[in-house]
């Protein structure tokens, strides 16, 4: 499906994985102005976009999403470069250690929440403040001043498997869902659309590197009804969908894409 997206995209965690493929999908749907943000280089993402879409405009920003100053500055830089932010994808996150509560140190727990929850709030706050200043791209009822998508997880709507005791991660992703719903209610009437994407297990380089016969991830893959992990472009396409007018009546939604894992 073609969504004919116009405007400016702002993507955290854009150097690899879901953030990278979200950029590719948004470009396929027509976006030609990107702020790509990551703690690590976004070289591969930039190279691929420029190869396939001559004339594309890209602002590369090194960003620690847990820094309030850095987040606010990144939005300022993006608006200075492109004039506005239409599609924000708050995707940067970490997994943390696999431990139950009795075995987690306070510092480890707080680190996961800092990156996965507080940082999403910092980004969303800065984006909302900007979007409230700008007008819609079109006069259509299906158009918004801006659209925000937050990466949660299937573990943002259910508890983890017994053999995947990701307590801190699950807590942080449930919080992202709550943040998404709260701000979606507060700002829908002001022209800002906010939704959460809840992927299941995705074949990112990190996940694939951990898979071998008898591994935890290999066991988890067998639990997925479709018997495979999601491809990164499948999740990237959902980001484009949530930013498009095709999802214009979705407000505060948690779009679960997990191959059926959570309905068992």
C-alpha positions, -999 to +999 in steps of 0.1 A: +000+000+000+013+035-009+008+062+017+022+092-002+039+107+029+052+142+028+070+161+055+099+157+079+108+125+098+127+124+131+140+089+141+159+078+172+180+046+171+183+052+133+217+036+129+205+000+128+176-024+133+140-012+134+150+025+133+170+019+102+143+000+084+117+025+095+137+052+077+138+030+045+100+025+047+092+061+052+115+070+022+096+044+001+064+062+010+076+096-001+095+112+029+125+131+016+136+150+048+151+131+077+167+137+110+185+105+119+196+102+155+217+076+173+245+073+198+264+053+171+271+063+135+241+063+111+265+058+081+248+027+067+213+042+069+224+074+053+243+056+025+214+034+016+189+063+016+211+085-006+218+056-030+181+049-036+167+084-033+188+111-050+182+145-036+171+133-002+180+157+027+194+141+059+205+157+091+227+133+111+227+139+149+246+120+175+222+117+204+221+104+240+184+101+244+187+101+282+200+137+282+173+163+284+196+190+270+207+168+241+171+158+232+159+194+233+188+205+212+182+177+186+147+190+180+159+225+177+185+214+152+159+195+132+135+224+130+163+248+121+173+225+092+138+216+080+113+240+096+091+213+113+087+177+125+059+157+110+068+121+118+086+113+150+096+078+158+109+073+193+126+040+189+160+040+207+161+015+236+180-012+254+172-047+266+190-048+299+199-079+319+177-110+320+169-111+357+139-113+381+134-086+406+153-103+434+184-104+413+184-069+397+206-041+410+189-007+414+214+009+390+206-017+363+169-012+368+171+025+366+193+025+335+168+005+315+139+028+326+161+059+319+167+048+282+134+030+275+109+052+293+122+086+305+141+091+272+109+085+253+091+110+275+119+136+269+117+131+232+079+131+231+077+163+252+101+182+229+083+169+198+049+179+212+061+214+220+073+218+184+042+203+168+019+226+188+036+255+170+031+242+135+000+238+112-012+207+095+003+198+062-032+197+046-067+208+055-080+172+055-097+158+086-072+129+084-042+152+086-025+162+119+000+188+130+023+159+137+024+122+143+044+104+170+051+066+172+068+051+202+084+017+202+070-003+230+070-042+228+047-071+230+061-072+265+044-038+269+010-055+269+018-089+285+043-104+309+075-121+297+080-158+293+094-177+323+127-183+305+130-147+295+129-128+329+132-093+315+117-076+344+132-041+339+125-042+302+089-053+306+083-026+332+098+001+309+077-010+279+045-011+299+053+025+309+058+035+273+023+022+265+009+042+295+028+073+283+015+069+248-021+066+259-020+095+284-005+119+259-026+106+230-057+116+250-043+150+260-032+161+225-055+144+200-078+174+201-049+197+195-039+180+163-012+155+174-016+118+168+003+095+191+005+057+189+027+028+201+042+000+181+046-033+200+068-057+181+074-092+190+107-110+183+124-093+153+153-106+133+177-078+142+215-083+139+216-085+177+189-112+180+203-132+151+237-133+166+223-148+198+205-176+181+218-211+179+205-246+185+192-248+221+195-210+228+168-191+246+159-171+215+157-203+194+133-217+220+112-185+219+110-186+181+094-220+183+066-205+204+056-180+177+026-194+158+040-183+124+072-202+133+096-173+125+109-140+136+096-107+121+117-093+093+129-057+100+111-043+070+078-057+082+081-036+113+094-006+094+063-007+072+041-005+103+059+027+113+050+042+080+014+030+084+010+045+118+024+078+105+001+078+075-035+090+070-044+053+067-042+052+105-058+086+110-085+073+134-060+054+156-053+074+187-033+059+216-033+025+199-009-003+208-003-020+174+010-055+182+030-072+156+042-105+171+033-133+148+005-143+172+028-148+203+006-129+227-027-144+218-018-179+230 
